[in-house]
Amino acid sequence: MKLVQRLLAGSVTKLTRVACIFALLGLALMSYSIIDPRAIPVITAMSVGHAFGISAFACYLLAIVLDIRGVDQARSPSTKSSVE
């Protein structure tokens, strides 16, 4: 349950930034495998690069779910005062 509490405490902005970093790392590995099409870079891109891509997608989906549930709005007192 500790992981769930950490994820709920994290903000949507942080999750989106982590998703962008993972996506850029995966894109860099896959691009390098196109530039250097030997066996090791291609295998690395297919395993590690795809793991980065899946992690980025999962972080982005979690950020969307947390945003829809309104976790950030419930914690932020400034949002309540601006709505009223």
KAURWO-V906868 format. One record per residue. N is the residue number from 1. RES is the residue in one small letter. NEAR is the number of other C-alpha atoms within 8 Angstrom. Layout:
N_RES_NEAR / N_RES_NEAR
This chain:
1_m_4 / 2_k_5 / 3_l_6 / 4_v_7 / 5_q_8 / 6_r_8 / 7_l_7 / 8_l_9 / 9_a_6 / 10_g_8 / 11_s_9 / 12_v_11 / 13_t_7 / 14_k_8 / 15_l_13 / 16_t_11 / 17_r_8 / 18_v_10 / 19_a_14 / 20_c_9 / 21_i_9 / 22_f_12 / 23_a_11 / 24_l_8 / 25_l_10 / 26_g_15 / 27_l_10 / 28_a_8 / 29_l_13 / 30_m_12 / 31_s_8 / 32_y_10 / 33_s_12 / 34_i_8 / 35_i_6 / 36_d_7 / 37_p_8 / 38_r_7 / 39_a_6 / 40_i_6 / 41_p_12 / 42_v_12 / 43_i_8 / 44_t_10 / 45_a_14 / 46_m_9 / 47_s_8 / 48_v_10 / 49_g_14 / 50_h_10 / 51_a_9 / 52_f_12 / 53_g_12 / 54_i_8 / 55_s_10 / 56_a_14 / 57_f_9 / 58_a_9 / 59_c_12 / 60_y_11 / 61_l_8 / 62_l_9 / 63_a_13 / 64_i_9 / 65_v_8 / 66_l_12 / 67_d_10 / 68_i_7 / 69_r_6 / 70_g_8 / 71_v_10 / 72_d_10 / 73_q_9 / 74_a_7 / 75_r_6 / 76_s_8 / 77_p_8 / 78_s_6 / 79_t_8 / 80_k_9 / 81_s_7 / 82_s_6 / 83_v_5 / 84_e_4
